Amino acid sequence: MMDMLDWTCANLDALDIRRYEARADEMAARLREETGAGRLPFLTMPYAADLRAELAGLDTYLKQFDHMLLLGIGGSALGARALQKAFFPQQDQPGHAGPCLWIADNVDAYALEACLAKLPPQKTVVVTVSKSGGTIETVGQYFILKEWMRQQLGDAWPEHMILVTDEKNGFLRGEAESHGIRALPVPDGLGGRYSVLSAVGLVPALFLGMDIDALLTGARAVADPLASSELSGAELARSAPFQLAAWAAALMDKGYCEMIFFAYIPLWACFGDWFAQLWAESLGKQGKGSQPVPAVGVTDQHSVNQMFMDGVRNKACLFLTCPTLPSGPKFPSDLPDQFAYVRGRNFGELIQAEGLGTRMALSENGVPLVELRLGLDTPREAGKLIGLLGAATILTGWLMGVNPLDQPAVELGKRLAKARMDADGLDAEKAALAAFLNAKRDLREF
Ligand code: PA5
């Protein structure tokens, strides 16, 4: 079965999408320029051959460990988790006895202490992922794990560490060099939320035994045509990423300021979190953008769906389906009459029926919706989905006139937190903090 986008319910007639379609030549020229200059490694993947070789060399080494503890945050963790949950659900199921991946992507003393108390150091590899090599949430955990490993393993501790970081710069690169720690690069120009198909996501994927070649092949099927030096405007206009981008930009013009990502592939729910970061950090700029809202079918039909159906009419939806999900066990044939309609049917038929019902109901309630229908739920399709949504996000940003590759607005909170911890400098932030904390507070007990 083919992978398809179903545009039937996209409300194209109500949108001024032609305004953006007319810019296909301009966007194709920009893609040719950016990929030609090596500024879009998400599409060109110049690192792929070297990475495959490095991963091949890492395979035997990783097999000696039962546990991988991944320290990272944002784009350095969300893609790995999406892949883990989609293709290695065993760890969350009864009776699991194989490798375990633990992702520490928060400042959570409780969770970190549990790792320190329960992980067997001899059988654990700690993978610290940070492109900048200086993110305090990640590097802070690295400091604690490094000390723990030292105490537990003595001089052997670097053998239990992998660093995934910038090829040349940053604190972690220095650590790799000073202590001889295995290190893999995050390629230049590949920001965290675009990096899942580099060592960032593929080292944990390799540890879990995923089909990495299939992931990369799927992504390339989408990315290669966009990275062609001969890409024409007409070709781009026919491509799914551009069509999604034109739709998304036209939606925002009409006040659709929320984009639901409704995953009807339950194991792929964490792709919603991955997409949310991709979309939000890339597009939330200059008072523009649409708020990503991850949701999972069918669970969220009984949670947030009422708001999707009948709340503010400002929502559009990307609706992820796969008609070939496992059919599962059969319902018994002697069920009470009330449930006669499922007698002898397969459990898996329910999610397909409910997905169809929800999709139709959303459309009937005025939610513009594109169905992303995958023929299979294999790593190849995951690679295609990553390529599709990443490329669509970049193109949406360009059509909106914002830079989809940076995230400047998140810096202020980080600087204020550092000021609070009394980091050197930051005088303006320290003064602002003092004013904030000393202002009269409106406190009310509850
Ligand atoms: O997408 C991004 O660039 C960010 O979300 C980063 O991934 C996140 O801030 C972590 O950064 P780093 O990998 O430098 O530690």
Boltz pocket constraint, residues with backbone or C-beta under 6 A from the ligand:
constraints:
  - pocket:
      binder: B
      contacts: [[A, 73], [A, 74], [A, 75], [A, 76], [A, 129], [A, 130], [A, 131], [A, 132], [A, 133], [A, 134], [A, 135], [A, 138], [A, 191], [A, 192], [A, 193], [A, 194], [A, 281], [A, 407]]
      max_distance: 6.0
